[in-house]
Amino acid sequence: MHAQLRFDIQKIIDRPLIKLISKRNSSKLRGQKILTQRYVGCVDHLSSQHISGWIFNQDNIDEEIIIEIVYNNIVIGKLLANLEREDVEKIYGKKNCGFSTYLSGMNFFFNYKDYQFRVRGSNFFFGYPSMPREKLASELNWRKHGVISVLSNSTSFSKKVAIIAMFSNDETLSKSQIFCVNSYRALGYTVVAVMATDRNPTLVHVSLAQYADYIILRNNFGWDFSSWAAALDLFSENIQGVDEIILTNDSIIGPSPSLAADITRMQAKNLDFWGITDCWQHSYHIQSYFMYFNKSSHSNIIRFFDNYKPSGDKEYAIQNGEIYLSQYMIKSNLRHGVLCPYEIASKFAIEYFCKEFGATSKFPEFISSKDSPFPVALSNLEYRNMFFADAITAIRNRTPLNPTHHFWYVLMSDMKTPFLKKELVGKNPVGVPDLYNIDNILLMDEYSQFSILLRDYLMRDAKSLAIWMSRQTGDFE
């Protein structure tokens, strides 16, 4: 075995290794993206049989670039980066910048960490899938989390990190996704965006590189908790030195400008972990669309996600992810809390429901359609009054409700929560009857940008838009 290994290495060094591929390279943009002052490049794929990627000079887009393949500080091959890459052209405007080759003689010793790629005549190196002087992840971990590729716009983490779980099957980012990333970066957070997909939308992945510091593209499996687990695992060494970790997702519109002050206010309470809202449905938990962890809780959160087993079942993710995470952290004697406690929100809600009860001027009466889940015999006014009465009874009987839906109005008008759930507006699963009041909310200064984000979300989701429009005309669904 050792004799064969030495023979193969010597064979690669002594004879030409590279076989240039003249046909069009149709590889997707995958791998590690490195940005410098001059070059933009990416190694899409590196295995014992094949290498592919793309690179060009930002300052001189017509420069003919030759890539040197370096093994143990020895140049073992060269590649001309001139293959067509339409995917790169759509983002950067440069088409003939790809390189691709098949390899031989590497099966017995291949390790991607031993290889570097250098632009000939420069000191610009880029590897796969490593960041400079930092271990990113083993191939085993990539497979474990369904990771397709990782892009980087940075070489280091700040003391504050926001990991955002996202989903898209489109080739463009939504305005709310861009707004979310930009908001956290403006607050000084290193942003790790984890994009789950069913269709491998390469363009939206690369587009994220314009906004996020690090981007992980992964197969859509296991819900948000699997995306967070992937980021915490792949960047485990980087996470060790940070002071704050935020886990959030793109199920919400926001944050509003108040989030900076909200974080400062909650930090003053010296809590180990906290969220925006809490809920008692199933069991007490902090709702997982936004969770903040300070340094003293990092070992616990890492341990939890190390042991988390992903599942495609949503109920499993709720029970073993959202609910169990809160229970685990609480049982670990960590100090916890929320910005908008259920008990306070429910008191505001009772006052609001009583005020709205029977307010006939708010919404015209109508008879529900046959496709509506609401009884045909009930008019809009009757249904609304019944909903408010049932909600008041539930609060007084301590029957748990979902605050982000049942208490949405008081959370925003009275408690100034920095987020609005997309599902509430797009699908309204519990049938809250007072979304007509959302116009009043969007007129508030702190939510002035939500209108544009909400409109973009509805326009991108035909079903949600149809439901929303039907409600505006008085036809509940």
N, C-alpha and C positions, 0 to 999 in steps of 0.2 A: 504493500500500500504506500509506504513512504517513498519507495523508489519511483512508483508511478506518479506520485504527487510532484516530486522534484522534476521528473521528466516533463510533465505538463506545463509547469511554470517556465522551465527553460525553453520549451517549444513556443510558448506565447511570446517570450522576450526575443527569441532569435528570428522568428519568421513573421510575415505580415498577419495581423489578426483581423483586420477590418475588411469587411465586404460591404461596399457602399450600395445602398438600395436606391435605384433610380425611380421606382414607381412612387406614386403619390402616397404620402404617409397619412393615414386616416385616424391616427391615434387621438384620443381625447386629451385634454389638458389635465394631466395627472402628475402628482409628485410634489416636489418641493420647489416653491417659487422663491427666488432670491432677487432682491432689489439692491442695486448700488447706484452710484452717480451716473454710470455709463450704460451698464448692461442690464437687460431684463431677460431672465432665462429660467428654464425649468427642465428637469429630468423627469419625463413622464414614467418611464419604465426601465428597470434594470434587473436583469436576471442572468443566469448562467448561459442563456441562449440569445438574449436580445437587449439592446439599448435603444431608447428613443427619447426625443425631447425637442426643445426649441430654444433659440436665443437670438437676440439682435441688439444693436447699439442704439440707445435712445437718442444720443447726440448726432449720430451719423447712420441713419436708417438704411442707407445703401451699402454700408460696409460689408465686404465679404468676410465671413467669420469662419475660421477653422477651429474645431474643438480638438484638444489633445486629451486622450485618455491616459490617466496617470495611475500606475499601480506601484505602491511602495516607492514613491518618488521617481519612478522610471516611466517615461513616455512609451507606451506599448502600442499606440495607434492614433490615428487622426481621422476626423470626420469633417466634411464640409456641410455647414448649416444652410442649405439652399432648397430644401424640400418644401412643397406647398403645405401650408397650415391655415386653412380657411377659418378654423376656430380662433386662432390667434389674431387673424386679420380683423375679425368682427369686433375684437376688444381693443387691439392696439394699432390696427391699420397696416401691419406688416405681414405679408403672406409667405414669401419664400425665406423661411427662417428655421425650418425643421431639420432634424438629423435622425437617422435611424440605421441600425446595422444588426446583422446576426453575428453571433460569436461562436467560437469553437474552442475546445480544449480547456474549459473552465469548470467542468462539472465536479471535479474531485476536491476543489479547494475554495469554491466561490463564497465570498462574503462581501456584501455591497459596501461595508464600512471601509474596505481596503482600497476603494476606487474613488478617484476624484476626477473632475472634468475642469479643464482650464482653457480659456480663450488664448490661442497662440499669440505670443508677443505681448501678453499682459500678465498681471498677477491676479486676475479674476478667476477664483475657483468656485465651483458649485458642486454639491454632491447629492446623493440620494440615500435616504430621505432626511439627511441630517441638516441641522442648523450649525453655523460655525461654533466649534468647540462644545456643542451640546448634543447629548443623546436624545433623539426624539422618541423612537419606539422600536421595539422589535417587530419582525414580520408576524410573529405569533399574536401579539397584541392587536395588530391591525386586523387580522382575521377574526379575533375574538370579538371585536366591537363592530365588525362589518365595515371597517374603514376602507374607502376607495382611494383617497388621496389626502394629502395635507399640504397647504400652502402657507407661506410665511411672508409677512411684511416687516418683521422685526427680528432682532437677534437677542432680545432680553425681555424680561417681565418687569413691570413696575411693582410697587408694593401693594397695588390694588388690582384685582382681576375680576372681570365679569365674563362668565361662561353662558352664552346664549344658545339655547336649543331652538333650532329653526326647522321648518319643513317647506319644500317647494318641489313641484314637478314642472315649473315653468322655466323659461330661459332668461327671465328678468326678475329682479328683486322687487318686492312691494315697497311702497313708500314708507309703510310703517316699519318694515324690517330695516331699511336704511336709517330711518329716524332713530330707531332703538339703538343701533350700533353707534351712530354719531353722538347720541346723547351720553352714553357711557364713556366714550373716548373724551368728550368735552369735560367730563368730571374727573379725568385723569386715570381712568381704568384701562389696563391692557385688556382688549376684547378678544376672546376666543369664540368664534362663531362656528357652531356645529350644525351643518346642513344635512338633514336626512332627506332621502329622495327615493322614489320608486323607479325613476327614469334616467338617473345619472345626468342631470342638467348641467353640463360642463360650463356653459356660459355664465349661469348664475353663480356657480362656484368661483370662477375667476373674477366675476364682477364684485364679489364680496371682498376681494383683495384690495379694491379701491378704498374700502372703509375699515375692515377689521384688521387686527394685528396678526392673528392666526386663524386659519380656516380649515376645518375638518369636513370632508365630504364622506358620508357614510350611507349604507343601505338603510332604508326606512323600516326599522324593526326595533321593538322594545320601548317606544315612546320616549319622552324627554329624559327619563332617568337613565336610559341607555346612552343617550347623547352626552349627558353630564359625566357618566362613568367613563366614557371614551376619552373625554378631554382630561379628566383628572388622572387617568392612567397614563395616557400618552405624554402628558406634561408633568408627571409626578415630581421630577427633580426641580423643575422651575417653580412649582407651586410651594415647595418647602420654604422658600424665602419670603413669601408674601404675607401681608398683614390682614388683608380683607379678601374674601371670596364671595361673589354674588352669583347665585344660580338663578337664571330666569329663562323665559321662553318668548316666542312670538305669538302667543295666544291672546296677547293684550295690545291695546293701543296705548302708547306712552313711551317713556314717562313724561309727566308734566314737569315744568321747571321747578316745582316744589321739592322734587326728590332730593336735591342736594341738601336742603334744609332739613328734610325728613331724616336723612342719614345722620346728619350731625346731631339732631335731637335724640335719635335712638342710641347713638354712640354714647351720649351723655348718661344714659341709663346703665351703661356698663354691662350690656347683655352679651352673651356668648353667641347666640343666634336668634334671629328674629325674621318676621315676614310682614306683609301688609295686612292680611286678614287671617283670622282663624275660624275654624269650623268644627262643629260637634257631630256632623253626620258620620255614621259608622263608629267613629271614635275621635277623641279630640286630636286635632292636628293643625299645623300652620299650612295654609294653602301654598302649593309649590310653584305658582307662577312667578313668585319672587321670594328668594330666601337669602339672607345675609349671614355670613359666618365670620367671626373674628378669629384671631390667631389661636386663641386658647381652645377653639373647637375644631381646628383643622385635622388633628390626628383622628378625631372621632368621625369626621365626614369622610376622610380617606378610607378609614377602616370600613365604614358602612358600604361605600361604593365598591371596595375591593371584594366584598362578600355578596354584592347584589347580583342576582341572576336574572338577566333580561327575559322578557316574555312578550309575545305579540298581543296578549290579552290585556285590554285596557283596565278591566277590573282588577287584574293582578297588579298592574302598575300603581293603581290607586291604593290598594291594600298593602302591598309589600314595598311600595316606593313612598308615595306621599305620606300615608298615615304612619307606616312603621318608622320612617325616618324621624318624624317628630317624636314618636314614642321612644325610640332608641336614644335620641339626644336628651330628652327629658329624664329618662332613667339613668343617664350618665351624669346626672346632677348638674347639667349645664343651665345657666340662666337664660331664659327665653321670654319672648313677648311679641307683640304685634303693634303696628302703627295704628290700626283701626280695630280695636277689640270688639268681638261679637256682642258682648253685653251692652256696650255703649251704643253701637250701631243699631241694635234692636230697639233701644229706647227712643232714639231718633226716628226709627221706622214707624213705631206705633203712633207717634205724633203726626208724622207725615201721612200714614194710611188714614187716620181719623179725619185729617184735613181734606184728603182727596175723596173720601167716601161720599158717593152721591153727587160729585161735582159734574153736573150735566153739561156745563158749558165747555168742558174740556174736549169732548169727543162726540161726534154724532152717533146716535143709536143705529143699530143695524141687526139683521138676523144672520147668524153664522151660516156659512155655506155647508153643503153636505160633506165636503172634504175636510172640514174643520174638526179637530179633536174635541172641540167644545160642544156642549149640547145645543142642538138646533133651536130648542125652545127658549134659549137665553138670548136676550139682546146684549149689545156691547155694554150698556150701563149695568145690566144685571150681572153680567159676568165679572166686570171690574169690581163691583161692590162685593160680590161673593169672594173674589180672590183676596181683597183687602181684609175682609172679615175672617177668612180662613187663616191668613197670615198673622193677624192679631191674636187669634185663638192659639195658634201654634207657638207664638212667642210666650204668651202667658202660661201655656202648659209645658213650656220648655221642650217643645218638639223641635229638633234641629232643622234649620233652613240653610240654604246656601247663600251667604251674605253677598257674594258678587253678583247674584241675580236678584234675589228678593229685596235686598237693601241697596241696590245699585244707586238709586237717586240720592239717598242721604249720605252714602259713602262719598259721593262727589260733591254734593251741594253743602253739606254740613261738616264733613270730616276731611274733605279735600284729598282723597286718595289720588295718587299719581297715575293710576291706570284705569282703563275701561276694558272689560272682557269683550273680545270680538264675537264670541259665541252668543252673548246676550243680544247683541244687535242683529247678527246675521241669522241665527237660528232660534233664539229665544226658547230653549227647550222646556222651561217650566211655565211658559206662557204669561210672563208678567205683562199686565195690561197698560202700563203707564209709560211706554217708550215715547209717547207723544211729548213728554217733558224733556227729551234729550236736546231739543233746540235751546231750552233755557240754560242747560249745562254748557253747551258749545259756545254760548255768548259770554261766558265767564273768561276773564283774561288768562287764567291758568290753563284753560282747555282750548284756547283759540286755534291751535294747530291741529287739534283732534278732528276737526271737520274735514279737512283735506285728506287726512290719513284714513278716516272712516269711509269717505266716498271712494277712495282708491281701493280699499278692501272689498267693498260691496261690488264695485265694477269688475273686479277680478274674479269674483265668485258669483256666477249667474244664478245659482239657486238661492244664495243668501240675498241677492239683490231682488229677486222675484218675491221672496217672503217679505222683505222690507217694504217694497213698493205696495204690496197688497195691504200691509198694515196702514200705510199712509192713506189709502182709500177706504179704510174701514173694513177690510176683509181679513179677519184673523185666520191664521193657518195653524 
